[in-house]
Amino acid sequence: MTTYDSPLRAIQESTLAAILAIDDVTSAIAVPPWRLFKPPPPVGEMIEVKPDSMPPSYPGAVLSLWEEHVVPDGEPQQQYGQIVVIYKVPVTVCFYATSDGSDLHEARFRALKIAQAAHITLPLFTPTGFPANSAAFGPLGPGSWWTIPMDPSRGGVMLDFTARYQVAASLPI
C-alpha cells in the first residue's frame, strides 16, 4: 500500500482509485476546485455552467478536494496519550459520459447510472495511504448531487462528499 505525504493527498489518490473501480468508469483525474467550471459570464448575460476540466476518456470522472475549506470537526480530544483533531474536507466528483450517438437523454442516463453506483460505493469506502500520525476517520459522507448541463452528446452529474480524517500529536510527558 502506498503512503502519501499528506492526509489530503491520501484522500485524493485513494478516492481516485476507488472511482476507477466503479463499473464503466474508464478514467479519473484530480483538479483544483477552481478548474471544475469556467467562470460565470459578465453580469446581464445568461448564466451557463460549463465544465472546465474533462476526463481523458469517457465515461470518466473529475475529482476536486476543497483544501481551502478544511475545518475542524469538533474540539480536539485526548486519546491514548495523544491529542487528536478530526478535520473534514469537502470532496466534489463530476461524472461525465457520452452517448453512442447524439442523444442527450442517453448521455445523461449513462452519467446518472455511474453516479448512482458511486453514490452507493463511495460512502462505504474509507480512504487509505495516510502518513504517520494521521488516518481516515470513517468513510466518505454522502452529500448532494446535481445534473450538469452539457452539449447534446455528453451528460454530466456532480456529487458532493465529505471526507474526514484525524491528525494526532503526542502529548508532552
C-alpha positions as CSV (number, residue, x, y, z in Angstrom):
1,M,0.0,0.0,0.0
2,T,1.3,3.4,-0.9
3,T,1.8,6.0,1.8
4,Y,1.4,9.7,0.8
5,D,3.0,12.8,2.2
6,S,-0.2,14.4,3.5
7,P,-3.7,13.4,4.5
8,L,-5.3,15.4,1.7
9,R,-3.1,13.6,-0.9
10,A,-4.0,10.3,0.6
11,I,-7.7,11.1,0.3
12,Q,-7.4,12.4,-3.2
13,E,-5.3,9.4,-4.6
14,S,-7.2,6.6,-2.8
15,T,-10.6,8.2,-3.8
16,L,-9.4,8.3,-7.5
17,A,-8.5,4.6,-7.3
18,A,-12.0,3.9,-5.8
19,I,-13.7,5.8,-8.6
20,L,-11.7,3.9,-11.2
21,A,-13.0,0.7,-9.6
22,I,-16.6,1.7,-10.4
23,D,-18.1,-0.2,-13.3
24,D,-17.9,1.7,-16.7
25,V,-15.6,4.4,-15.4
26,T,-12.6,4.5,-17.8
27,S,-10.6,7.5,-16.5
28,A,-10.4,9.9,-13.5
29,I,-8.3,13.0,-12.8
30,A,-7.9,15.4,-9.9
31,V,-8.0,19.1,-10.4
32,P,-8.2,22.2,-8.1
33,P,-11.7,23.4,-7.4
34,W,-11.4,26.5,-9.5
35,R,-10.8,24.3,-12.5
36,L,-14.1,22.4,-12.2
37,F,-16.1,25.0,-14.0
38,K,-15.4,28.0,-16.2
39,P,-16.0,31.5,-14.6
40,P,-19.5,32.9,-15.0
41,P,-20.2,35.4,-17.8
42,P,-20.4,39.1,-17.3
43,V,-23.4,40.5,-15.4
44,G,-26.5,40.6,-17.6
45,E,-25.6,37.6,-19.8
46,M,-27.2,34.2,-19.4
47,I,-25.5,32.0,-16.7
48,E,-24.5,28.6,-18.0
49,V,-22.5,26.0,-16.2
50,K,-19.6,25.0,-18.4
51,P,-17.1,22.3,-17.3
52,D,-13.5,23.5,-17.5
53,S,-11.8,20.2,-16.9
54,M,-12.9,17.0,-18.6
55,P,-11.7,13.4,-18.1
56,P,-9.2,12.0,-20.5
57,S,-11.7,9.4,-21.8
58,Y,-15.5,8.7,-21.3
59,P,-17.2,7.7,-19.2
60,G,-14.9,9.4,-16.7
61,A,-14.7,11.5,-13.6
62,V,-13.1,14.7,-12.4
63,L,-12.4,14.9,-8.6
64,S,-11.6,18.0,-6.6
65,L,-10.8,18.5,-2.9
66,W,-11.7,21.9,-1.5
67,E,-8.5,22.3,0.5
68,E,-9.4,25.9,1.4
69,H,-12.5,24.6,3.2
70,V,-10.8,22.2,5.5
71,V,-12.3,22.8,9.0
72,P,-12.0,21.0,12.4
73,D,-14.9,18.7,13.1
74,G,-15.4,19.4,16.8
75,E,-12.9,20.0,19.6
76,P,-9.5,18.3,20.0
77,Q,-9.7,15.1,22.0
78,Q,-7.2,13.2,24.2
79,Q,-6.8,9.6,23.2
80,Y,-4.1,7.2,24.5
81,G,-1.5,9.9,25.4
82,Q,-2.2,11.9,22.2
83,I,-4.2,14.9,21.2
84,V,-6.4,14.0,18.2
85,V,-8.0,16.6,16.0
86,I,-10.6,15.5,13.4
87,Y,-10.9,17.5,10.2
88,K,-13.4,17.5,7.4
89,V,-12.8,18.5,3.8
90,P,-15.4,18.8,1.0
91,V,-14.9,16.5,-2.0
92,T,-16.6,17.1,-5.3
93,V,-16.7,14.4,-8.1
94,C,-18.1,15.1,-11.6
95,F,-19.0,12.1,-13.7
96,Y,-19.2,12.6,-17.5
97,A,-20.5,10.2,-20.1
98,T,-21.1,10.3,-23.8
99,S,-24.0,8.7,-25.8
100,D,-23.3,6.3,-28.6
101,G,-25.0,8.8,-31.0
102,S,-26.1,12.4,-30.4
103,D,-28.9,11.6,-27.9
104,L,-28.7,13.9,-24.8
105,H,-31.1,11.6,-22.9
106,E,-28.8,8.6,-23.4
107,A,-25.7,10.5,-22.3
108,R,-27.4,11.9,-19.2
109,F,-28.7,8.4,-18.4
110,R,-25.2,6.9,-18.6
111,A,-23.8,9.6,-16.4
112,L,-26.6,9.2,-13.9
113,K,-26.2,5.4,-13.8
114,I,-22.4,5.8,-13.0
115,A,-23.2,8.5,-10.4
116,Q,-25.7,6.2,-8.7
117,A,-23.1,3.5,-8.5
118,A,-20.7,6.0,-7.0
119,H,-23.3,7.2,-4.5
120,I,-23.6,3.6,-3.3
121,T,-19.9,2.7,-3.4
122,L,-18.0,5.8,-2.1
123,P,-19.9,6.2,1.2
124,L,-18.7,2.6,2.0
125,F,-15.1,3.4,1.0
126,T,-12.6,4.6,3.6
127,P,-9.5,6.5,2.1
128,T,-6.1,4.8,2.7
129,G,-2.4,5.7,2.5
130,F,-2.2,8.2,5.3
131,P,1.2,9.4,6.6
132,A,2.3,8.7,10.2
133,N,0.1,10.3,12.9
134,S,-2.9,10.6,10.7
135,A,-5.7,8.4,9.5
136,A,-9.1,8.3,7.8
137,F,-11.9,8.9,10.2
138,G,-14.6,6.7,8.6
139,P,-15.9,6.5,5.1
140,L,-16.8,9.4,2.8
141,G,-20.0,11.1,3.9
142,P,-22.6,11.5,1.1
143,G,-23.9,14.9,0.2
144,S,-25.9,16.4,-2.7
145,W,-25.9,15.7,-6.4
146,W,-26.8,17.7,-9.4
147,T,-27.1,17.3,-13.2
148,I,-24.5,19.3,-15.2
149,P,-25.9,20.8,-18.4
150,M,-23.8,19.6,-21.3
151,D,-23.9,19.6,-25.1
152,P,-26.2,17.0,-26.9
153,S,-23.7,14.2,-26.9
154,R,-22.5,14.4,-23.3
155,G,-24.1,14.1,-19.9
156,G,-22.8,15.0,-16.5
157,V,-23.6,14.5,-12.8
158,M,-21.9,16.2,-9.9
159,L,-21.7,14.6,-6.4
160,D,-20.6,16.2,-3.2
161,F,-19.0,14.1,-0.4
162,T,-17.3,15.0,2.9
163,A,-14.0,13.2,3.8
164,R,-13.0,13.2,7.5
165,Y,-9.5,12.5,8.8
166,Q,-7.7,12.7,12.1
167,V,-4.3,14.0,13.0
168,A,-2.6,13.1,16.2
169,A,0.2,14.8,18.1
170,S,2.0,13.3,21.1
171,L,1.3,14.9,24.5
172,P,4.3,16.1,26.5
173,I,5.2,13.7,29.3
